Amino acid sequence: MKCQNCSGKNFELYFRWFGVYIEQGIGAYVTEHDISEARCADCGYELSDEEVDKLFKEINFIRND
């Protein structure tokens, strides 16, 4: 995915964290999360909700591949 404003490919993702799990001896880690917003790291353009959904689907596709 490219930025609509500058065609950059670097994005800053901001998450809402929930589902924290604490395991003795290992520590705490997050079991569920959601991207709340995303911005282009190059120009600061804030992605719309639809663009965030598209970016998240691309991230999941790469991660699961």
PDB file of N, H, CA, C and O in Angstrom:
ATOM      1  N   MET A   1       0.839  -1.174   0.000  1.00  0.00           N
ATOM      2  CA  MET A   1       0.000   0.000   0.000  1.00  0.00           C
ATOM      3  C   MET A   1       0.889   1.244   0.000  1.00  0.00           C
ATOM      4  O   MET A   1       1.935   1.270   0.648  1.00  0.00           O
ATOM      5  N   LYS A   2       0.466   2.256  -0.722  1.00  0.00           N
ATOM      6  H   LYS A   2      -0.384   2.234  -1.248  1.00  0.00           H
ATOM      7  CA  LYS A   2       1.197   3.516  -0.795  1.00  0.00           C
ATOM      8  C   LYS A   2       0.338   4.637  -0.221  1.00  0.00           C
ATOM      9  O   LYS A   2      -0.891   4.578  -0.258  1.00  0.00           O
ATOM     10  N   CYS A   3       0.997   5.645   0.302  1.00  0.00           N
ATOM     11  H   CYS A   3       1.995   5.693   0.332  1.00  0.00           H
ATOM     12  CA  CYS A   3       0.314   6.824   0.824  1.00  0.00           C
ATOM     13  C   CYS A   3      -0.395   7.552  -0.321  1.00  0.00           C
ATOM     14  O   CYS A   3       0.163   7.701  -1.408  1.00  0.00           O
ATOM     15  N   GLN A   4      -1.616   7.998  -0.071  1.00  0.00           N
ATOM     16  H   GLN A   4      -2.069   7.876   0.812  1.00  0.00           H
ATOM     17  CA  GLN A   4      -2.386   8.744  -1.078  1.00  0.00           C
ATOM     18  C   GLN A   4      -1.761  10.113  -1.359  1.00  0.00           C
ATOM     19  O   GLN A   4      -1.931  10.670  -2.443  1.00  0.00           O
ATOM     20  N   ASN A   5      -1.038  10.646  -0.375  1.00  0.00           N
ATOM     21  H   ASN A   5      -0.900  10.194   0.506  1.00  0.00           H
ATOM     22  CA  ASN A   5      -0.513  12.000  -0.469  1.00  0.00           C
ATOM     23  C   ASN A   5       0.870  12.075  -1.117  1.00  0.00           C
ATOM     24  O   ASN A   5       1.110  12.926  -1.973  1.00  0.00           O
ATOM     25  N   CYS A   6       1.802  11.164  -0.698  1.00  0.00           N
ATOM     26  H   CYS A   6       1.607  10.473  -0.002  1.00  0.00           H
ATOM     27  CA  CYS A   6       3.189  11.289  -1.176  1.00  0.00           C
ATOM     28  C   CYS A   6       3.733  10.000  -1.798  1.00  0.00           C
ATOM     29  O   CYS A   6       4.892   9.961  -2.212  1.00  0.00           O
ATOM     30  N   SER A   7       2.923   8.956  -1.870  1.00  0.00           N
ATOM     31  H   SER A   7       1.981   8.987  -1.534  1.00  0.00           H
ATOM     32  CA  SER A   7       3.304   7.645  -2.419  1.00  0.00           C
ATOM     33  C   SER A   7       4.345   6.909  -1.575  1.00  0.00           C
ATOM     34  O   SER A   7       4.969   5.959  -2.047  1.00  0.00           O
ATOM     35  N   GLY A   8       4.533   7.350  -0.320  1.00  0.00           N
ATOM     36  H   GLY A   8       4.026   8.122   0.063  1.00  0.00           H
ATOM     37  CA  GLY A   8       5.442   6.645   0.584  1.00  0.00           C
ATOM     38  C   GLY A   8       4.859   5.302   1.004  1.00  0.00           C
ATOM     39  O   GLY A   8       3.651   5.084   0.907  1.00  0.00           O
ATOM     40  N   LYS A   9       5.717   4.409   1.467  1.00  0.00           N
ATOM     41  H   LYS A   9       6.698   4.586   1.546  1.00  0.00           H
ATOM     42  CA  LYS A   9       5.276   3.077   1.884  1.00  0.00           C
ATOM     43  C   LYS A   9       5.514   2.818   3.370  1.00  0.00           C
ATOM     44  O   LYS A   9       5.311   1.699   3.840  1.00  0.00           O
ATOM     45  N   ASN A  10       5.941   3.839   4.115  1.00  0.00           N
ATOM     46  H   ASN A  10       6.106   4.748   3.733  1.00  0.00           H
ATOM     47  CA  ASN A  10       6.212   3.679   5.542  1.00  0.00           C
ATOM     48  C   ASN A  10       5.073   4.284   6.345  1.00  0.00           C
ATOM     49  O   ASN A  10       4.717   5.447   6.155  1.00  0.00           O
ATOM     50  N   PHE A  11       4.502   3.487   7.248  1.00  0.00           N
ATOM     51  H   PHE A  11       4.791   2.542   7.403  1.00  0.00           H
ATOM     52  CA  PHE A  11       3.371   3.948   8.042  1.00  0.00           C
ATOM     53  C   PHE A  11       3.652   3.776   9.522  1.00  0.00           C
ATOM     54  O   PHE A  11       4.321   2.829   9.934  1.00  0.00           O
ATOM     55  N   GLU A  12       3.128   4.710  10.323  1.00  0.00           N
ATOM     56  H   GLU A  12       2.585   5.480   9.988  1.00  0.00           H
ATOM     57  CA  GLU A  12       3.164   4.609  11.770  1.00  0.00           C
ATOM     58  C   GLU A  12       1.796   4.107  12.206  1.00  0.00           C
ATOM     59  O   GLU A  12       0.774   4.700  11.861  1.00  0.00           O
ATOM     60  N   LEU A  13       1.774   3.020  12.959  1.00  0.00           N
ATOM     61  H   LEU A  13       2.605   2.538  13.239  1.00  0.00           H
ATOM     62  CA  LEU A  13       0.522   2.428  13.413  1.00  0.00           C
ATOM     63  C   LEU A  13       0.341   2.712  14.894  1.00  0.00           C
ATOM     64  O   LEU A  13       1.284   2.589  15.675  1.00  0.00           O
ATOM     65  N   TYR A  14      -0.861   3.089  15.277  1.00  0.00           N
ATOM     66  H   TYR A  14      -1.628   3.190  14.642  1.00  0.00           H
ATOM     67  CA  TYR A  14      -1.197   3.348  16.675  1.00  0.00           C
ATOM     68  C   TYR A  14      -2.241   2.322  17.094  1.00  0.00           C
ATOM     69  O   TYR A  14      -3.287   2.186  16.458  1.00  0.00           O
ATOM     70  N   PHE A  15      -1.943   1.606  18.169  1.00  0.00           N
ATOM     71  H   PHE A  15      -1.093   1.717  18.685  1.00  0.00           H
ATOM     72  CA  PHE A  15      -2.783   0.492  18.588  1.00  0.00           C
ATOM     73  C   PHE A  15      -3.563   0.814  19.853  1.00  0.00           C
ATOM     74  O   PHE A  15      -3.111   1.573  20.710  1.00  0.00           O
ATOM     75  N   ARG A  16      -4.756   0.211  19.949  1.00  0.00           N
ATOM     76  H   ARG A  16      -5.123  -0.406  19.253  1.00  0.00           H
ATOM     77  CA  ARG A  16      -5.489   0.091  21.201  1.00  0.00           C
ATOM     78  C   ARG A  16      -5.197  -1.310  21.680  1.00  0.00           C
ATOM     79  O   ARG A  16      -5.484  -2.277  20.974  1.00  0.00           O
ATOM     80  N   TRP A  17      -4.644  -1.437  22.843  1.00  0.00           N
ATOM     81  H   TRP A  17      -4.411  -0.652  23.416  1.00  0.00           H
ATOM     82  CA  TRP A  17      -4.281  -2.763  23.347  1.00  0.00           C
ATOM     83  C   TRP A  17      -5.343  -3.276  24.301  1.00  0.00           C
ATOM     84  O   TRP A  17      -5.862  -2.519  25.121  1.00  0.00           O
ATOM     85  N   PHE A  18      -5.662  -4.526  24.202  1.00  0.00           N
ATOM     86  H   PHE A  18      -5.241  -5.141  23.536  1.00  0.00           H
ATOM     87  CA  PHE A  18      -6.546  -5.177  25.166  1.00  0.00           C
ATOM     88  C   PHE A  18      -6.255  -6.665  25.134  1.00  0.00           C
ATOM     89  O   PHE A  18      -5.611  -7.146  24.201  1.00  0.00           O
ATOM     90  N   GLY A  19      -6.716  -7.402  26.130  1.00  0.00           N
ATOM     91  H   GLY A  19      -7.239  -7.012  26.888  1.00  0.00           H
ATOM     92  CA  GLY A  19      -6.445  -8.830  26.190  1.00  0.00           C
ATOM     93  C   GLY A  19      -5.049  -9.127  26.699  1.00  0.00           C
ATOM     94  O   GLY A  19      -4.381 -10.026  26.187  1.00  0.00           O
ATOM     95  N   VAL A  20      -4.592  -8.374  27.713  1.00  0.00           N
ATOM     96  H   VAL A  20      -5.135  -7.644  28.129  1.00  0.00           H
ATOM     97  CA  VAL A  20      -3.264  -8.621  28.275  1.00  0.00           C
ATOM     98  C   VAL A  20      -3.310  -9.895  29.111  1.00  0.00           C
ATOM     99  O   VAL A  20      -4.205 -10.076  29.937  1.00  0.00           O
ATOM    100  N   TYR A  21      -2.346 -10.765  28.891  1.00  0.00           N
ATOM    101  H   TYR A  21      -1.619 -10.618  28.221  1.00  0.00           H
ATOM    102  CA  TYR A  21      -2.266 -12.051  29.585  1.00  0.00           C
ATOM    103  C   TYR A  21      -0.971 -12.081  30.380  1.00  0.00           C
ATOM    104  O   TYR A  21       0.099 -11.796  29.843  1.00  0.00           O
ATOM    105  N   ILE A  22      -1.066 -12.424  31.658  1.00  0.00           N
ATOM    106  H   ILE A  22      -1.935 -12.655  32.094  1.00  0.00           H
ATOM    107  CA  ILE A  22       0.117 -12.485  32.517  1.00  0.00           C
ATOM    108  C   ILE A  22       0.385 -13.937  32.878  1.00  0.00           C
ATOM    109  O   ILE A  22      -0.477 -14.619  33.432  1.00  0.00           O
ATOM    110  N   GLU A  23       1.583 -14.402  32.561  1.00  0.00           N
ATOM    111  H   GLU A  23       2.283 -13.848  32.111  1.00  0.00           H
ATOM    112  CA  GLU A  23       1.963 -15.785  32.841  1.00  0.00           C
ATOM    113  C   GLU A  23       3.208 -15.784  33.720  1.00  0.00           C
ATOM    114  O   GLU A  23       4.215 -15.154  33.395  1.00  0.00           O
ATOM    115  N   GLN A  24       3.122 -16.493  34.826  1.00  0.00           N
ATOM    116  H   GLN A  24       2.304 -17.004  35.090  1.00  0.00           H
ATOM    117  CA  GLN A  24       4.230 -16.524  35.775  1.00  0.00           C
ATOM    118  C   GLN A  24       5.487 -17.093  35.115  1.00  0.00           C
ATOM    119  O   GLN A  24       5.433 -18.112  34.426  1.00  0.00           O
ATOM    120  N   GLY A  25       6.599 -16.430  35.331  1.00  0.00           N
ATOM    121  H   GLY A  25       6.643 -15.602  35.890  1.00  0.00           H
ATOM    122  CA  GLY A  25       7.873 -16.868  34.765  1.00  0.00           C
ATOM    123  C   GLY A  25       8.143 -16.341  33.370  1.00  0.00           C
ATOM    124  O   GLY A  25       9.295 -16.300  32.940  1.00  0.00           O
ATOM    125  N   ILE A  26       7.102 -15.935  32.653  1.00  0.00           N
ATOM    126  H   ILE A  26       6.166 -15.968  33.002  1.00  0.00           H
ATOM    127  CA  ILE A  26       7.264 -15.409  31.293  1.00  0.00           C
ATOM    128  C   ILE A  26       7.057 -13.897  31.281  1.00  0.00           C
ATOM    129  O   ILE A  26       7.828 -13.163  30.663  1.00  0.00           O
ATOM    130  N   GLY A  27       6.022 -13.442  31.962  1.00  0.00           N
ATOM    131  H   GLY A  27       5.396 -14.039  32.464  1.00  0.00           H
ATOM    132  CA  GLY A  27       5.699 -12.022  31.993  1.00  0.00           C
ATOM    133  C   GLY A  27       4.360 -11.763  31.335  1.00  0.00           C
ATOM    134  O   GLY A  27       3.562 -12.679  31.136  1.00  0.00           O
ATOM    135  N   ALA A  28       4.127 -10.525  31.006  1.00  0.00           N
ATOM    136  H   ALA A  28       4.775  -9.781  31.168  1.00  0.00           H
ATOM    137  CA  ALA A  28       2.857 -10.132  30.401  1.00  0.00           C
ATOM    138  C   ALA A  28       3.016  -9.972  28.896  1.00  0.00           C
ATOM    139  O   ALA A  28       4.051  -9.509  28.417  1.00  0.00           O
ATOM    140  N   TYR A  29       1.998 -10.354  28.168  1.00  0.00           N
ATOM    141  H   TYR A  29       1.157 -10.730  28.557  1.00  0.00           H
ATOM    142  CA  TYR A  29       1.983 -10.123  26.727  1.00  0.00           C
ATOM    143  C   TYR A  29       0.549  -9.897  26.270  1.00  0.00           C
ATOM    144  O   TYR A  29      -0.400 -10.271  26.960  1.00  0.00           O
ATOM    145  N   VAL A  30       0.404  -9.296  25.129  1.00  0.00           N
ATOM    146  H   VAL A  30       1.175  -8.992  24.569  1.00  0.00           H
ATOM    147  CA  VAL A  30      -0.908  -8.935  24.599  1.00  0.00           C
ATOM    148  C   VAL A  30      -1.421 -10.055  23.716  1.00  0.00           C
ATOM    149  O   VAL A  30      -0.720 -10.522  22.818  1.00  0.00           O
ATOM    150  N   THR A  31      -2.654 -10.485  23.975  1.00  0.00           N
ATOM    151  H   THR A  31      -3.223 -10.106  24.705  1.00  0.00           H
ATOM    152  CA  THR A  31      -3.238 -11.559  23.181  1.00  0.00           C
ATOM    153  C   THR A  31      -4.131 -11.031  22.062  1.00  0.00           C
ATOM    154  O   THR A  31      -4.355 -11.729  21.074  1.00  0.00           O
ATOM    155  N   GLU A  32      -4.645  -9.802  22.202  1.00  0.00           N
ATOM    156  H   GLU A  32      -4.463  -9.235  23.005  1.00  0.00           H
ATOM    157  CA  GLU A  32      -5.495  -9.216  21.170  1.00  0.00           C
ATOM    158  C   GLU A  32      -5.146  -7.739  21.045  1.00  0.00           C
ATOM    159  O   GLU A  32      -4.750  -7.099  22.019  1.00  0.00           O
ATOM    160  N   HIS A  33      -5.297  -7.207  19.840  1.00  0.00           N
ATOM    161  H   HIS A  33      -5.619  -7.726  19.049  1.00  0.00           H
ATOM    162  CA  HIS A  33      -5.052  -5.789  19.630  1.00  0.00           C
ATOM    163  C   HIS A  33      -5.856  -5.307  18.424  1.00  0.00           C
ATOM    164  O   HIS A  33      -6.425  -6.103  17.678  1.00  0.00           O
ATOM    165  N   ASP A  34      -5.888  -3.997  18.254  1.00  0.00           N
ATOM    166  H   ASP A  34      -5.426  -3.350  18.861  1.00  0.00           H
ATOM    167  CA  ASP A  34      -6.626  -3.401  17.151  1.00  0.00           C
ATOM    168  C   ASP A  34      -5.887  -2.134  16.724  1.00  0.00           C
ATOM    169  O   ASP A  34      -5.460  -1.353  17.574  1.00  0.00           O
ATOM    170  N   ILE A  35      -5.736  -1.928  15.447  1.00  0.00           N
ATOM    171  H   ILE A  35      -6.083  -2.562  14.756  1.00  0.00           H
ATOM    172  CA  ILE A  35      -5.132  -0.681  14.967  1.00  0.00           C
ATOM    173  C   ILE A  35      -6.178   0.422  15.105  1.00  0.00           C
ATOM    174  O   ILE A  35      -7.266   0.316  14.538  1.00  0.00           O
ATOM    175  N   SER A  36      -5.859   1.474  15.850  1.00  0.00           N
ATOM    176  H   SER A  36      -4.976   1.560  16.310  1.00  0.00           H
ATOM    177  CA  SER A  36      -6.821   2.552  16.035  1.00  0.00           C
ATOM    178  C   SER A  36      -6.640   3.663  15.006  1.00  0.00           C
ATOM    179  O   SER A  36      -7.607   4.315  14.613  1.00  0.00           O
ATOM    180  N   GLU A  37      -5.396   3.877  14.569  1.00  0.00           N
ATOM    181  H   GLU A  37      -4.610   3.347  14.888  1.00  0.00           H
ATOM    182  CA  GLU A  37      -5.153   4.849  13.500  1.00  0.00           C
ATOM    183  C   GLU A  37      -3.784   4.593  12.892  1.00  0.00           C
ATOM    184  O   GLU A  37      -2.950   3.896  13.469  1.00  0.00           O
ATOM    185  N   ALA A  38      -3.571   5.161  11.734  1.00  0.00           N
ATOM    186  H   ALA A  38      -4.248   5.728  11.265  1.00  0.00           H
ATOM    187  CA  ALA A  38      -2.287   5.005  11.046  1.00  0.00           C
ATOM    188  C   ALA A  38      -1.991   6.293  10.284  1.00  0.00           C
ATOM    189  O   ALA A  38      -2.889   6.962   9.774  1.00  0.00           O
ATOM    190  N   ARG A  39      -0.696   6.617  10.225  1.00  0.00           N
ATOM    191  H   ARG A  39       0.034   6.074  10.639  1.00  0.00           H
ATOM    192  CA  ARG A  39      -0.246   7.808   9.502  1.00  0.00           C
ATOM    193  C   ARG A  39       0.941   7.451   8.635  1.00  0.00           C
ATOM    194  O   ARG A  39       1.692   6.523   8.937  1.00  0.00           O
ATOM    195  N   CYS A  40       1.102   8.191   7.562  1.00  0.00           N
ATOM    196  H   CYS A  40       0.492   8.945   7.317  1.00  0.00           H
ATOM    197  CA  CYS A  40       2.293   8.052   6.729  1.00  0.00           C
ATOM    198  C   CYS A  40       3.485   8.574   7.525  1.00  0.00           C
ATOM    199  O   CYS A  40       3.448   9.688   8.046  1.00  0.00           O
ATOM    200  N   ALA A  41       4.535   7.774   7.617  1.00  0.00           N
ATOM    201  H   ALA A  41       4.565   6.869   7.194  1.00  0.00           H
ATOM    202  CA  ALA A  41       5.729   8.178   8.365  1.00  0.00           C
ATOM    203  C   ALA A  41       6.520   9.253   7.627  1.00  0.00           C
ATOM    204  O   ALA A  41       7.344   9.941   8.231  1.00  0.00           O
ATOM    205  N   ASP A  42       6.277   9.402   6.328  1.00  0.00           N
ATOM    206  H   ASP A  42       5.608   8.844   5.837  1.00  0.00           H
ATOM    207  CA  ASP A  42       7.028  10.369   5.528  1.00  0.00           C
ATOM    208  C   ASP A  42       6.406  11.766   5.541  1.00  0.00           C
ATOM    209  O   ASP A  42       7.115  12.758   5.708  1.00  0.00           O
ATOM    210  N   CYS A  43       5.078  11.848   5.364  1.00  0.00           N
ATOM    211  H   CYS A  43       4.502  11.042   5.228  1.00  0.00           H
ATOM    212  CA  CYS A  43       4.442  13.164   5.249  1.00  0.00           C
ATOM    213  C   CYS A  43       3.414  13.458   6.339  1.00  0.00           C
ATOM    214  O   CYS A  43       2.961  14.596   6.453  1.00  0.00           O
ATOM    215  N   GLY A  44       3.031  12.456   7.149  1.00  0.00           N
ATOM    216  H   GLY A  44       3.399  11.531   7.056  1.00  0.00           H
ATOM    217  CA  GLY A  44       2.085  12.675   8.233  1.00  0.00           C
ATOM    218  C   GLY A  44       0.624  12.535   7.850  1.00  0.00           C
ATOM    219  O   GLY A  44      -0.253  12.735   8.690  1.00  0.00           O
ATOM    220  N   TYR A  45       0.341  12.193   6.588  1.00  0.00           N
ATOM    221  H   TYR A  45       1.053  12.030   5.906  1.00  0.00           H
ATOM    222  CA  TYR A  45      -1.041  12.002   6.141  1.00  0.00           C
ATOM    223  C   TYR A  45      -1.716  10.934   6.999  1.00  0.00           C
ATOM    224  O   TYR A  45      -1.179   9.838   7.161  1.00  0.00           O
ATOM    225  N   GLU A  46      -2.901  11.250   7.554  1.00  0.00           N
ATOM    226  H   GLU A  46      -3.338  12.140   7.422  1.00  0.00           H
ATOM    227  CA  GLU A  46      -3.637  10.299   8.382  1.00  0.00           C
ATOM    228  C   GLU A  46      -4.578   9.474   7.506  1.00  0.00           C
ATOM    229  O   GLU A  46      -5.392  10.024   6.766  1.00  0.00           O
ATOM    230  N   LEU A  47      -4.459   8.165   7.597  1.00  0.00           N
ATOM    231  H   LEU A  47      -3.797   7.718   8.198  1.00  0.00           H
ATOM    232  CA  LEU A  47      -5.270   7.267   6.782  1.00  0.00           C
ATOM    233  C   LEU A  47      -6.711   7.248   7.276  1.00  0.00           C
ATOM    234  O   LEU A  47      -6.971   7.374   8.472  1.00  0.00           O
ATOM    235  N   SER A  48      -7.643   7.089   6.340  1.00  0.00           N
ATOM    236  H   SER A  48      -7.432   6.987   5.368  1.00  0.00           H
ATOM    237  CA  SER A  48      -9.055   6.946   6.683  1.00  0.00           C
ATOM    238  C   SER A  48      -9.282   5.558   7.278  1.00  0.00           C
ATOM    239  O   SER A  48      -8.400   4.702   7.215  1.00  0.00           O
ATOM    240  N   ASP A  49     -10.463   5.336   7.855  1.00  0.00           N
ATOM    241  H   ASP A  49     -11.179   6.031   7.906  1.00  0.00           H
ATOM    242  CA  ASP A  49     -10.789   4.020   8.420  1.00  0.00           C
ATOM    243  C   ASP A  49     -10.694   2.928   7.368  1.00  0.00           C
ATOM    244  O   ASP A  49     -10.221   1.828   7.655  1.00  0.00           O
ATOM    245  N   GLU A  50     -11.143   3.225   6.142  1.00  0.00           N
ATOM    246  H   GLU A  50     -11.527   4.119   5.909  1.00  0.00           H
ATOM    247  CA  GLU A  50     -11.084   2.242   5.063  1.00  0.00           C
ATOM    248  C   GLU A  50      -9.637   1.918   4.695  1.00  0.00           C
ATOM    249  O   GLU A  50      -9.303   0.759   4.447  1.00  0.00           O
ATOM    250  N   GLU A  51      -8.779   2.938   4.660  1.00  0.00           N
ATOM    251  H   GLU A  51      -9.050   3.880   4.861  1.00  0.00           H
ATOM    252  CA  GLU A  51      -7.365   2.724   4.350  1.00  0.00           C
ATOM    253  C   GLU A  51      -6.665   1.934   5.456  1.00  0.00           C
ATOM    254  O   GLU A  51      -5.808   1.097   5.173  1.00  0.00           O
ATOM    255  N   VAL A  52      -7.032   2.201   6.727  1.00  0.00           N
ATOM    256  H   VAL A  52      -7.728   2.881   6.957  1.00  0.00           H
ATOM    257  CA  VAL A  52      -6.469   1.443   7.850  1.00  0.00           C
ATOM    258  C   VAL A  52      -6.860  -0.023   7.725  1.00  0.00           C
ATOM    259  O   VAL A  52      -6.027  -0.907   7.927  1.00  0.00           O
ATOM    260  N   ASP A  53      -8.137  -0.293   7.389  1.00  0.00           N
ATOM    261  H   ASP A  53      -8.814   0.424   7.224  1.00  0.00           H
ATOM    262  CA  ASP A  53      -8.587  -1.681   7.198  1.00  0.00           C
ATOM    263  C   ASP A  53      -7.797  -2.363   6.085  1.00  0.00           C
ATOM    264  O   ASP A  53      -7.385  -3.513   6.231  1.00  0.00           O
ATOM    265  N   LYS A  54      -7.586  -1.663   4.978  1.00  0.00           N
ATOM    266  H   LYS A  54      -7.920  -0.729   4.859  1.00  0.00           H
ATOM    267  CA  LYS A  54      -6.828  -2.226   3.854  1.00  0.00           C
ATOM    268  C   LYS A  54      -5.384  -2.521   4.264  1.00  0.00           C
ATOM    269  O   LYS A  54      -4.848  -3.580   3.936  1.00  0.00           O
ATOM    270  N   LEU A  55      -4.754  -1.583   4.981  1.00  0.00           N
ATOM    271  H   LEU A  55      -5.189  -0.723   5.247  1.00  0.00           H
ATOM    272  CA  LEU A  55      -3.382  -1.773   5.444  1.00  0.00           C
ATOM    273  C   LEU A  55      -3.296  -2.960   6.398  1.00  0.00           C
ATOM    274  O   LEU A  55      -2.367  -3.762   6.306  1.00  0.00           O
ATOM    275  N   PHE A  56      -4.262  -3.079   7.318  1.00  0.00           N
ATOM    276  H   PHE A  56      -5.017  -2.428   7.393  1.00  0.00           H
ATOM    277  CA  PHE A  56      -4.276  -4.183   8.274  1.00  0.00           C
ATOM    278  C   PHE A  56      -4.416  -5.522   7.552  1.00  0.00           C
ATOM    279  O   PHE A  56      -3.772  -6.499   7.934  1.00  0.00           O
ATOM    280  N   LYS A  57      -5.250  -5.577   6.513  1.00  0.00           N
ATOM    281  H   LYS A  57      -5.773  -4.783   6.202  1.00  0.00           H
ATOM    282  CA  LYS A  57      -5.398  -6.818   5.735  1.00  0.00           C
ATOM    283  C   LYS A  57      -4.087  -7.175   5.034  1.00  0.00           C
ATOM    284  O   LYS A  57      -3.721  -8.349   4.969  1.00  0.00           O
ATOM    285  N   GLU A  58      -3.382  -6.179   4.512  1.00  0.00           N
ATOM    286  H   GLU A  58      -3.679  -5.225   4.565  1.00  0.00           H
ATOM    287  CA  GLU A  58      -2.080  -6.433   3.877  1.00  0.00           C
ATOM    288  C   GLU A  58      -1.070  -6.941   4.896  1.00  0.00           C
ATOM    289  O   GLU A  58      -0.305  -7.858   4.598  1.00  0.00           O
ATOM    290  N   ILE A  59      -1.056  -6.364   6.090  1.00  0.00           N
ATOM    291  H   ILE A  59      -1.678  -5.619   6.332  1.00  0.00           H
ATOM    292  CA  ILE A  59      -0.142  -6.811   7.148  1.00  0.00           C
ATOM    293  C   ILE A  59      -0.450  -8.250   7.527  1.00  0.00           C
ATOM    294  O   ILE A  59       0.468  -9.062   7.652  1.00  0.00           O
ATOM    295  N   ASN A  60      -1.719  -8.582   7.711  1.00  0.00           N
ATOM    296  H   ASN A  60      -2.464  -7.923   7.609  1.00  0.00           H
ATOM    297  CA  ASN A  60      -2.104  -9.951   8.068  1.00  0.00           C
ATOM    298  C   ASN A  60      -1.755 -10.932   6.967  1.00  0.00           C
ATOM    299  O   ASN A  60      -1.345 -12.055   7.256  1.00  0.00           O
ATOM    300  N   PHE A  61      -1.910 -10.533   5.700  1.00  0.00           N
ATOM    301  H   PHE A  61      -2.243  -9.620   5.466  1.00  0.00           H
ATOM    302  CA  PHE A  61      -1.582 -11.414   4.582  1.00  0.00           C
ATOM    303  C   PHE A  61      -0.095 -11.738   4.586  1.00  0.00           C
ATOM    304  O   PHE A  61       0.295 -12.893   4.417  1.00  0.00           O
ATOM    305  N   ILE A  62       0.738 -10.714   4.780  1.00  0.00           N
ATOM    306  H   ILE A  62       0.421  -9.775   4.917  1.00  0.00           H
ATOM    307  CA  ILE A  62       2.193 -10.912   4.813  1.00  0.00           C
ATOM    308  C   ILE A  62       2.583 -11.771   6.009  1.00  0.00           C
ATOM    309  O   ILE A  62       3.397 -12.684   5.875  1.00  0.00           O
ATOM    310  N   ARG A  63       2.011 -11.490   7.172  1.00  0.00           N
ATOM    311  H   ARG A  63       1.349 -10.748   7.281  1.00  0.00           H
ATOM    312  CA  ARG A  63       2.350 -12.213   8.394  1.00  0.00           C
ATOM    313  C   ARG A  63       1.950 -13.675   8.303  1.00  0.00           C
ATOM    314  O   ARG A  63       2.676 -14.542   8.790  1.00  0.00           O
ATOM    315  N   ASN A  64       0.811 -13.966   7.687  1.00  0.00           N
ATOM    316  H   ASN A  64       0.222 -13.262   7.291  1.00  0.00           H
ATOM    317  CA  ASN A  64       0.292 -15.331   7.627  1.00  0.00           C
ATOM    318  C   ASN A  64       0.824 -16.126   6.451  1.00  0.00           C
ATOM    319  O   ASN A  64       0.567 -17.326   6.357  1.00  0.00           O
ATOM    320  N   ASP A  65       1.551 -15.497   5.561  1.00  0.00           N
ATOM    321  H   ASP A  65       1.760 -14.522   5.637  1.00  0.00           H
ATOM    322  CA  ASP A  65       2.057 -16.154   4.356  1.00  0.00           C
ATOM    323  C   ASP A  65       3.291 -16.975   4.613  1.00  0.00           C
ATOM    324  O   ASP A  65       3.829 -17.587   3.690  1.00  0.00           O
TER     325      ASP A  65
END
